[in-house]
Amino acid sequence: MANGRPLEGKIVLITGAAGEIGTASAALMARRGARIVAVDRPGADFSGLKAAVGEDLVSVEADVTHEASVRAYVGRALAVAGRIDVFFNNAGVAGPVAPVADYPLEAFRAVMAVNVEGVFLGLKHVLPVMQSQGFGSIVNSSSASGLTGWPGMWGYNASKHAVVGLTRVAASEAAPHGVRVNCINPGPIRSRMMGGLDASIGSEEARRARGIPARRYGLVEEVAGVVAFLASDDSGYVNGAVHPIDGGLTAV
Ligand SMILES: NC(=O)c1ccc[n+]([C@@H]2O[C@H](COP(=O)([O-])OP(=O)(O)OC[C@H]3O[C@@H](n4cnc5c(N)ncnc54)[C@H](O)[C@@H]3O)[C@@H](O)[C@H]2O)c1
């Protein structure tokens, strides 16, 4: 590690990079020496990310649910840098919150498309690159919703459980090739996504009802710190693991 910059020279590819967790993680990893290739959906606003990361940022518009777009963003990262050291497979959507009888099938499919198929396609196209390199670290964005169930979050809970499964199969396949695949499982984080969910569940009451032992929501910076650790060689023997970042929520 050079001067406390454990990611010096690493090429980090991030999906959902223009979002809040993506931006905080990109900013932290850039400060620790990484070069960031940022993917977000067509029309996304990359200006906050650019301000946080700096002019060195490479941004790519791509829909993670389309295989041709996934192939293209992986190709772009390779064209820029010739390798991918770290892949933060992070794009996700929350979908509606509703009792099962009122939860539309189209909404369920839309959540699964981004949160499961998007993550699967990222793995499908990045893992072979890393396996042929003989190194690489992948961090998938699951959720505390991937470890437990909450009423009404049909698509989201199912999709984030699936991300745990994808992480485990990917790790078991990739580990012999020197590649690590882990997932993060944030609980409620102070963010737009959580604000939207709170509004549909019932705001302050929902926060108290969740009974977070830490008695507060997490911060995007607290998620970014775990992502940066899993990206770094400091976590070299951590593989196929889930990482709650939830103030103790799933421990009780
Ligand atoms: N915010 C939370 O409380 C929380 C908690 C647990 C897990 N997570 C997970 O962390 C990840 C990031 O969440 P966030 O809070 O930063 O949300 P966010 O909405 O700020 O960011 C998500 C990003 O994903 C992008 N995206 C969505 N669909 C896409 C597609 N089809 N193609 C490309 N990009 C697409 C969005 O444009 C957005 O920039 C998500 O997977 C989310 O489920 C968030």
The ligand as a Tripos MOL2 file, in Angstrom:
@<TRIPOS>MOLECULE
LIG
   44    48     1     0     0
SMALL
NO_CHARGES

@<TRIPOS>ATOM
      1 N1        -30.2080    3.2090   -0.4000 N.am      1 LIG1
      2 C1        -30.3930    2.1740    0.4080 C.2       1 LIG1
      3 O1        -30.9130    2.3220    1.5420 O.2       1 LIG1
      4 C2        -29.9420    0.7980   -0.0150 C.ar      1 LIG1
      5 C3        -29.9790   -0.2440    0.9250 C.ar      1 LIG1
      6 C4        -29.5820   -1.5240    0.5320 C.ar      1 LIG1
      7 C5        -29.1500   -1.7610   -0.7630 C.ar      1 LIG1
      8 N2        -29.1280   -0.7430   -1.6600 N.ar      1 LIG1
      9 C6        -28.6880   -1.0660   -3.0290 C.3       1 LIG1
     10 O2        -27.5440   -0.2870   -3.3560 O.3       1 LIG1
     11 C7        -27.5390   -0.0330   -4.7680 C.3       1 LIG1
     12 C8        -27.3990    1.4670   -5.0010 C.3       1 LIG1
     13 O3        -28.5060    2.1360   -4.3840 O.3       1 LIG1
     14 P1        -28.5760    3.7330   -4.1890 P.3       1 LIG1
     15 O4        -29.1340    4.0100   -2.8620 O.co2     1 LIG1
     16 O5        -27.2930    4.3600   -4.5980 O.co2     1 LIG1
     17 O6        -29.7310    4.0600   -5.2520 O.3       1 LIG1
     18 P2        -29.7500    5.1440   -6.4220 P.3       1 LIG1
     19 O7        -31.1340    5.0970   -6.9770 O.co2     1 LIG1
     20 O8        -29.2040    6.4380   -5.9580 O.co2     1 LIG1
     21 O9        -28.7110    4.4950   -7.4610 O.3       1 LIG1
     22 C9        -29.0390    3.4160   -8.2870 C.3       1 LIG1
     23 C10       -28.4630    3.7190   -9.6610 C.3       1 LIG1
     24 O10       -28.7210    2.5940  -10.5180 O.3       1 LIG1
     25 C11       -29.0200    3.1230  -11.8010 C.3       1 LIG1
     26 N3        -29.8060    2.1800  -12.5920 N.ar      1 LIG1
     27 C12       -31.0710    1.7470  -12.3390 C.ar      1 LIG1
     28 N4        -31.4780    0.9530  -13.3340 N.ar      1 LIG1
     29 C13       -30.4620    0.8730  -14.2340 C.ar      1 LIG1
     30 C14       -30.2860    0.2130  -15.4830 C.ar      1 LIG1
     31 N5        -31.2640   -0.5330  -16.0230 N.pl3     1 LIG1
     32 N6        -29.0970    0.3540  -16.1300 N.ar      1 LIG1
     33 C15       -28.1130    1.1100  -15.6050 C.ar      1 LIG1
     34 N7        -28.2220    1.7670  -14.4260 N.ar      1 LIG1
     35 C16       -29.3880    1.6490  -13.7640 C.ar      1 LIG1
     36 C17       -29.8250    4.3860  -11.5160 C.3       1 LIG1
     37 O11       -29.8540    5.2680  -12.6280 O.3       1 LIG1
     38 C18       -29.1090    4.9490  -10.3050 C.3       1 LIG1
     39 O12       -28.1060    5.8890  -10.6630 O.3       1 LIG1
     40 C19       -28.8380   -0.6240   -5.3200 C.3       1 LIG1
     41 O13       -28.5910   -1.9060   -5.8550 O.3       1 LIG1
     42 C20       -29.7140   -0.7190   -4.0870 C.3       1 LIG1
     43 O14       -30.7100   -1.7000   -4.2040 O.3       1 LIG1
     44 C21       -29.4990    0.5230   -1.3190 C.ar      1 LIG1
@<TRIPOS>BOND
     1     1     2 1
     2     2     3 2
     3     2     4 1
     4     4     5 ar
     5     4    44 ar
     6     5     6 ar
     7     6     7 ar
     8     7     8 ar
     9     8     9 1
    10     8    44 ar
    11     9    10 1
    12     9    42 1
    13    10    11 1
    14    11    12 1
    15    11    40 1
    16    12    13 1
    17    13    14 1
    18    14    15 2
    19    14    16 1
    20    14    17 1
    21    17    18 1
    22    18    19 2
    23    18    20 1
    24    18    21 1
    25    21    22 1
    26    22    23 1
    27    23    24 1
    28    23    38 1
    29    24    25 1
    30    25    26 1
    31    25    36 1
    32    26    27 ar
    33    26    35 ar
    34    27    28 ar
    35    28    29 ar
    36    29    30 ar
    37    29    35 ar
    38    30    31 1
    39    30    32 ar
    40    32    33 ar
    41    33    34 ar
    42    34    35 ar
    43    36    37 1
    44    36    38 1
    45    38    39 1
    46    40    41 1
    47    40    42 1
    48    42    43 1
@<TRIPOS>SUBSTRUCTURE
     1 LIG1         1 GROUP 0 **** ****
